[in-house]
Amino acid sequence: MEELFYEKRDIRLQKCPHRIIYNYKDMKAEEGNWNWKNYNKDISEELKTTIEAKYYHEYYEYQKLMIKSFINERNHNYKDNKKRMINSITEKHIKSISIDKVYYNDNRKDTLYTEVQDVKDHTNLHFQRIAGAINQEKNMTLYPE
């Protein structure tokens, strides 16, 4: 009964390890000098090899499944959600800012604003002043046509 396992580092197949001795009677029948230390070492090495092969096989299957799911998601986005598809292709991440406190220095007096309306007002004021002047309505009668 030979089973096929995937090797650790590549996808080539390797055969199942040689026959394992399961009791002392079988151990004495085998050729060579056997002792319990070597017997246990051989069994642990064989088990380790088998478990590693199974692990790498399962990991490979998991990677294939994830690749297929991402491809299906991208195809679905191509049909239904163009914006998400473009963001996915360009690996663009959504960026946002959350402002919940504003530190303001007015006439050499430091103030921390945490109320929602105060934060909105001072944030708006900051972005109006950042260019150097506050935007306001202009009197267009002063300018010729």
Summary of the structure (lengths in Angstrom):
residues: 145
radius of gyration: 35.4
end to end distance: 96.2
largest distance: 113.2
contacts: 250
relative contact order: 0.06
helix: 52%
strand: 11%
